[in-house]
Amino acid sequence: MANETEVTTSNPDLQLDVELDAAALEAALPTLTEKLGMLSADLSVDERVVLSSIVTSAALHLEELQKVDAEGLYIFAKPISAAATPEIRMGLIGLPGELGFVEE
């Protein structure tokens, strides 16, 4: 049997099924935000509009979920969601502003 590194390297889709660690997600959000900002600066106007739409709609969706469940008790099909902790949710909700997609 191949080790886990070989499996995820040969099939990147399997990386999505690996259990995510909330602390690792929280630690990754600032660098991911920075990288998305650099990517956004290099996009064409049309590409930037599409990225803005994706990021903003995800943030608005999380914001609405947070209103419904103020305590953040979400149930997910996967082991952990990228929005599993309040810190991550707030970071994702603020992402459109961080990337300059909305006026703050």
Buried (B, 14 or more C-beta within 10 A) or exposed (E): EEEEEEEBEEEEEEEEEEEBEBEEBBEBBEEBBEEBEEEBEEEEEEEBEEBBEEBBEBBEEBBEBBEEEEEEEBEEEEEBBBBBBEEBBBBBBBBBBBBEBBEE
